[in-house]
Amino acid sequence: MSVIREDFRRLSKQEIMLEDLQIIKEITGTSKITNDTVQDLLFALQSHLLLVEEGKTELNTEFTETISLLVAKLYNR
């Protein structure tokens, strides 16, 4: 578990890449990073987890990991 945690820390300190902006655009509708971007990403994550809890969809771990990493990168800017 600590290996995963260290890997996450290392990745979260990397610069935001063009690929990250594309993912942000797909989720929020814009590739511009604003004061609301983190909130929008967390809302998307919360919505996904709520659908999982209600049994309406399966957990998409890639989606949840991607959002978590993007939020961490934005906080580390």
C-alpha positions in Angstrom: 0.0 0.0 0.0 2.8 2.4 0.8 4.2 1.9 -2.7 0.9 3.0 -4.2 0.8 6.0 -1.9 4.4 7.0 -2.8 3.6 6.6 -6.5 0.5 8.7 -6.1 2.5 11.4 -4.3 5.1 11.4 -7.1 2.6 11.6 -9.8 0.5 14.3 -8.1 3.6 16.6 -8.0 4.1 16.4 -11.8 3.0 19.3 -14.0 -0.4 19.3 -15.6 0.0 17.9 -19.1 -2.1 18.4 -22.3 -3.6 14.9 -21.6 -4.8 16.1 -18.2 -6.4 19.2 -19.8 -8.2 17.0 -22.3 -9.6 14.8 -19.4 -10.6 18.0 -17.5 -12.4 19.2 -20.7 -14.3 15.9 -21.1 -15.5 16.1 -17.5 -16.1 19.8 -17.0 -16.8 21.0 -20.5 -13.8 23.3 -20.6 -10.0 22.9 -20.6 -9.6 26.2 -18.8 -8.6 25.7 -15.2 -10.7 28.0 -13.0 -11.5 28.3 -9.3 -14.4 25.9 -9.9 -12.4 23.2 -11.6 -11.6 21.2 -8.5 -15.2 21.5 -7.3 -16.5 20.3 -10.7 -14.1 17.3 -10.7 -15.1 16.4 -7.2 -18.8 16.7 -8.1 -18.3 14.3 -11.0 -16.6 11.9 -8.7 -19.4 12.2 -6.1 -22.0 11.7 -8.8 -20.3 8.5 -10.1 -20.0 7.1 -6.6 -23.6 7.9 -5.8 -24.6 5.9 -9.0 -22.5 3.0 -7.8 -24.0 3.1 -4.4 -27.5 3.0 -5.9 -26.5 0.1 -8.1 -27.0 2.0 -11.3 -23.5 1.5 -12.5 -20.3 -0.4 -11.8 -17.3 1.3 -10.0 -14.9 2.7 -12.6 -11.6 2.7 -10.7 -9.8 4.3 -13.6 -12.2 7.2 -13.5 -12.0 7.6 -9.8 -8.2 7.4 -9.8 -7.9 9.9 -12.6 -10.1 12.4 -10.9 -8.2 12.0 -7.6 -4.9 12.5 -9.3 -6.1 15.6 -11.3 -7.4 17.1 -8.1 -4.1 16.5 -6.3 -2.2 18.0 -9.2 -4.4 21.1 -9.2 -3.8 21.5 -5.4 -0.1 21.1 -5.8 0.2 23.8 -8.5 
